Amino acid sequence: MKQHLKSIYSFLILFLLTGLFAFYSCERNEDDIVSREIKEINEWILEHMEALYLWNDKIPGGLKPGQEADPEAFFYKMIFQEEDKWSYITPDLDALMAELEGTPLSTGISPAFAQFNNQVVLIVEYVYPGSPAEKAGVKRGDLIITINNQHMNVDNYYELFNQPVITAAKGMISGNTLSPTGESFYLVAETIEANPLIFHDILNINGSKTGYIVYSSFTAGINDNYVEDLDNIFSEFKTEGIHELIVDLRYNLGGEIDVATYLASAIAPYSVMNNNEILVEYIYNKMLSDYFKLPGTDPGYLGQRFISNEYNLDLDKVYFLTGWKTASASELLIIGLKPYMNVIQIGENTYGKYTASFVINDTNNPPKHKWAMMPIVMKYANKNGFTDFKNGLTPDYAVTDFIFDLKPFGDTGDPVLAKARELIGGISVKSASIEKFDISYRRLEDKDMKRKSRLIMYK
């Protein structure tokens, strides 16, 4: 980013290596049943979890790295299941980093899944510009009823969608049934530029210039290219002299604290940004909290402040559009701004993730393994101490986003955006209606939701 924020990850690794935490020996014992390499991976997991994990006091005693054949299963034995839905481990560091950097292997579709008349269907929430899906003409709101000639069900829908090569058949709602349209498209996954800036525009709402941005993740990109795109949009908003701002976070699962702070600093009142007010405070496990409170320790380790942003709009009010996928860094942005300005939330309850992770990998040169883990290391609270919103953030104006009738971004028929238009312009805007369809359905969770809803302190 143009102004990099201080990372505490490197400090904490030093914290581990300077003897403040006792490392295990990786020598084989007589009762070991795994190879030395597997034992070493398990010890690496245990060492970092006992030092950094937010709930390290809940890690079971008596764990034996030399008797655990599966490092992934060993990792999940340490997770505090009552609170932690998000800690994650993978044997593929490269794939994880590609996803975090916004260059995943993907067809470019963001999917929503619903069970309808004993059948699972896929609704396209959006497609990434330049992706295989966009090139094939796939659009927001498209309905997919089969993949590779197979009907989706509650057991196979996510596996079918995640295949690297798919032929998808489109459908439509006719009465209260699904009918094929006869159209299909063929997609081959490739490494894409998953630019989170899906859409932006300046809307004229009853004479009020309103900036509108659809933002899908807090991702800086390689060489901060996505942050530069964010700068360009806010520069345009500032030049055009917008009066209002709508930030659409309905599909934003989170991302990097640095980027969330940068965006918050573009939105907040100028005085808040200029005075480097507190955005959020960090709460760690007892060992780390006590250490960071020692005299002489950098107070930056205990929280995040607003930073300088030349594209600051000096607003006193902002509208956030939210949904059940609005998570993590998105929620941090919302609660972090609330003490300083009028934050108006429209849509559905957010996901409810008030915690953050590090990406931890083997720092040896060369690395001894490719495992990486993202344990929860802290939770955050805003200036007023608000945290632990386990049921998500409740909107000021509850509006259902009907997934079987998704409108193009910016369309006046979008019911959630229509409510923001109504509040800004003072006039009622006709929007899409659920009564248009005499159907019922059950929304299905993205099976990677818990892994994808991220707040990253370092990558």
N, C-alpha and C positions, 0 to 999 in steps of 0.2 A: 504494500500500500504506500501511498505518497508520504504518509507519516506512520511508520511502523510502531505498533504498541509493544510495550515490554512483555516478553514471554517469560513466564516463570518456570516453564518446563526444564530449560537447561539448568536453572538453579536447583531444581528438585533432583535432577539426576546427580548433580554435584553433591547435594544433600545426602543422597544414597551412598555415594562413593567415598565420602570423607569420614566414614566410620560412625556417623550418627545413626546408622541402621546396620545391624549385624547381618552379614551375608552368610548364607549356608555354604558348606563345602560341597563341591560337586563330585567328590570321590565316591566310588561305588561302595556300598555296604553289602554285607553278606545276604541281607534280606531283600535286596533290590531285585525286581523282576523285569526292569526295562533297561534299555541300552543307556550308556553314559550320555549320549546325545539327547535322548528324550528326557532323562532326568535333569539335564542342564536347562532345557526349555522349561520344565516344570518349576525348577528352582527360580528361574528368572521371573516366571509368573508370580510365584508366591512372594518373592522379595518385594516386587513392586506393589503388589496388592496390599501387603501388610504395612507398607510405608505410606502409600498414597490414597488408597481406597477410602472414600468418605465414611463408609460403615466398616472400617477395619476391625472395630471391636466386636463385630458380628461374625467374623471369619471363624469357622469351626476349628477347634484345636486338634492336634494329632494328625494333621495331613502329612502324607508321606510321598514326596516327589518321586522317590525311587520305585513306587509301587503303582503309579498311574500311567497306563499305557496310552491314554488319549489326552493330550494337553488341553483340548477344548473342553472335554468333560471335567477335567481337573479344575479349570478356570471357573466353570459354572457351579462347582461345589462351594466356592467362596462367596457367591453372590447372595446378598440379603434380599430374598425373594419378596418379603413383605413391602419393601419400598422400591427396590431397584428393578425396573423393567427395561433398562437401556444398556447396561454394560455389555461389551461385545468383544469377541476375539476372532481372528482369522489367520489362517496359515499363508495368506497371499497379501503381503504388504503392498506390492505393486498395484494390484487391482484396487485396494482400498484407497491408495493415494491418488490414483487416476480418478476415482469417483469424487474424492474430496476436492480435487483441483478442477473439477468441472470438465473432465475429458473422459467420460466413461465409455465402455463398449455398450451401445444401445441402439434401438431402432428410433429413438427420439419421442416416444409416446409416454405421456404421463397418464396412467390408467386409474379409473374408478371402477369398482366391481359391485354388481348388485345381483341378488337372487330374486328372480321374477318368474312366477308360475313354474317353480321347481327347476328352473334353468338359470345358470349364471351367465350374465352378459357383461361386456366391457364397454364402458363409455369413455371416450377420449376427453380428458380434461383440457389438455393443450398439447401441442407438438413443439419441439425445439426448432428454431429457424435453421435451415441448412441440413437438417437431419434426413435420414432415409424416409421417414414418415412424411415430412413436409414435401420432399421431392415426389413422393407417390400421391400427393394430393389429399392426404389425411388431414382432417380439420377438427377443431374443437366441437364436441357434441356428436361426433360420429359414433354410431352404435355397432359393436362387433358381436356377432352371435356364434360364430365358429372360428376356430384356429386350426389350421392344417386338417380341415375336414372333421374336426372333433368338436362336439358340443362341450362346453365348459360346465363343470359341476363344483360343488364345494370342496372336493378333494383335489381336483387337478387344475383349477383355473390359473393359479399363479405359475405353476410349472409350464403350462402351455404358453402363457404369455412371454415367459422369460427365455424361450428358445431363441437361438441366434438367427434362425431362418423361419419366417412364418408367412403363411398365406391366410389372410383374414377375410371372412365374408361379412359384409355389412347387412344390417337389418333395420327395420323401422317398426314403430308401434302402430298397430291398426286395431282400433277398438281397445280391447284389453288383452290382445295377443301380440306376439312378435312375428313379423313376417320378413323373409329375406327380400332384399332389393334386387338381387341378381348381380350386385357389384362386389368386387373383391380387390384386394391389393396384396402385393408380394413385397416383403421387406427382408433385408439382410442387415443384421446389426453391424455397426462399425464404430470406430472411435469418433465421437462427435464433440463439438464445442457446445457444451450444455450451458449456454449463456443464460443466467437467471433473469435477465431483463426481457421478459416474454413480450411485453407490450407497453407502450406509453403514448400519451396524447395530451393535448390541452383542450379541455372541454369548455364550451361556453354554456354555462348553466344560468339562464335568466340574467345574462349580462355579467356574470361573475366568471373570470378566468380561473379555471380549476385544473391543476396538474393531476394526471391519473397515471399510475404506474403499477403494472402487474409484476411482482417480484417473487421468483420461485425458490430461491435459496440465497443464503448469505455466503457467497463464494467469491473470493478475490480473483481466482483464475491464475493461470501461469503468467508471471511477470505483471500481476495485478491488472490484466487486460479488462476484466469484468468491472473492476472498480473505476477504471478510466471511462468505460461506457456509462457507469452511474454518474460520474462527474459531468459527462456531456449532456445527459438528460437534465440534471439539476442546473447546469449552466443555462440550458434553454429555458427552463422554468423561471430562472431568475431574470434572464434577459426579457422574457415576455411579461414579467411582472404579475405572476399568478397571485390570486387572492386566497385560494383554498388548495388543499392537497388531499388526494385520496390515494392511500397505499393499499393495494390489493394483496393480502397475504393468505388467501384461502388455500393455496396449495404449497405454502412455504413451510418445509419441515425443519428449518433451522440452518445452522452452518457455523461460521467463525465469529467469535466475539469481536475481533478486530473490525470486521465488516459491519456488524450490527452497531458498534460504537460510532463508526464513520457515518453511517446513515442517520443515526440518532442526532449526530452533531450537525447534519445538514438540515434537519427538520426543526430542532429546538429553537426557542428564542435566542437571539444573538447573545444576550447577557449570560445565559446559562452556558452556552458553548465557550464564550470568552473567559468566563470565570472558572472554567474547568470543574463544574459542579459534579457531584457524585452521580453516576448513572446507576451502578449496582455495587453492592458489597458482596464479598466472597466468604463462604463459611466452609471450612475444611474439617477433617478429623481433628481430634484433640491434639495429637502430636504436632501436626503442621500448624494448627491455629496458635498453639502456645509458642512455637518457634517464631512465627511471623510477628508475634506481639512483643518479642524481645527488644530492648532498647537498641537503637541503631539499625534495625531492620527496615528496609524500604517499605513504606506504607502502601506502595503500589501493588504489593503482593496480596493485599486484603480487599482490593476493590478496583473498579474501573471508572474512570472519569471521562466526561465529554472531552473531545479533542478539537483542535483547530480544523476548520473546514472552510475553504474559501468560497464554497458554493452554498453556505448557510442561507436559508430562506427567511430566517427570523419570524417564524410563525408563532401564533399563540393558540392555534387549534389545528388538529389533524384528524382525519377520518381513516380508520383501519377497517378493511373488510376481512372477516375471519370465517373459518370453517373448522371442521374436525381435524383437518390436517395442519392447521396453524400451530406450530410447535416450537419449543426450545428458544432459539435465538429470536424468533418472531415474538414470542411471549416476553422475552427480555426487553425487546424494543418497546413494546406496549407499556409494560409496567414501569420501565426505566424513565419514560417520558412523562408519566402521569403526575408526578409531584410538581411538574414545572409548567404544564400547559393543559388545555382542554383536549383530552383524548376521547374521541367518540368511536366506539366499537360497534360495528354493524354485521349481522350475519348469524353464525352459530357459535356455540361454545368451542373454545380452543382445546387442544389435546391435553395440556396439563403436564409440562415438563420444565421443572425449575432447577435442573442440575446440568453440570457440564463435565466434559471428559478431556483427557489428553490422548493424543495418539502416541503410544509407547512402542518402540521397536528396538531391536538389538543395536546398540551404539558401538559395538566392536568394529574395528577396521582391519580386515573385511568382516562383515556380519557373519555370525555363526549360523544364523537361521533367518527365515523370512516371515516368522510370526509377528503379528502386531495386535495390540489390544487397546481398547478404549474403555477403561473402567471409569465409573463416575468418581470424580475426585473432589467435587465441591457442589454446593448449591448456592444460588444467588438470591439476593433480596434487594428491593429498591431502596431509595433514600429513606422511606418511611418504615422499612423493615418488613415489607410485604413479601411473602414467599409461601412455599408449600401449598400452592393452588392445585391440589391433586385432581380436582374435577374440572380443571381448565378455567379460563377467564370467561365470565358471563357477559354477553354483549349488552350494550345499552339499548339496542334495538334488535330484537330477535327476528330474523328473516330466514326462511328456509330456501336453500339453494337446490332446486329440483333437478337432479342429475339427468333425468330423461329429456330435459328441454334446455340444455345449456346454450346460451346465446354467445355470439362472438364478443370478445372483450371490447368494452366501450359501447356496446349496443344498449339502447334505452330499454329493451325488453328484459335485460338482466335484473332480476328482482332485488338483489343485494345492492348493486350499483344504483338502481332506481331509488332506493331509500336514501342513499347519500345525496343523490340529485335533489330529492324532495327536501331534505334538511338544508341543503345549501341554497337552493333556488326559491324555497318557500311555496312551491307548487307541487301538487301530486303528479307523479309520472306513471303512466300506465305501464305495467310490467307483466311478465309471464305469470301464469296462474296454474297451480297444481290441478285445479278443477278441470283444466283442459283435458286431462287424462283420467279415466276411471280405472285406475290401477293401484296396486299396492306392491311394495317391494321391500327387501331388506338389504341395507348397505353392508358390504363385506369389507373387512379390514385388509389393507395392503399387508401381506404377510411379512414384509420387511420394515413395516412402520416403526417398530421399536428400535431397529438398527439405524434407520434413516433419520429419525428425529434427533438431530445432533446439536450440541453446542460445543464447539471445539475451541480450546484454549491454545492449542499449538498444533501445527501439522508440518 
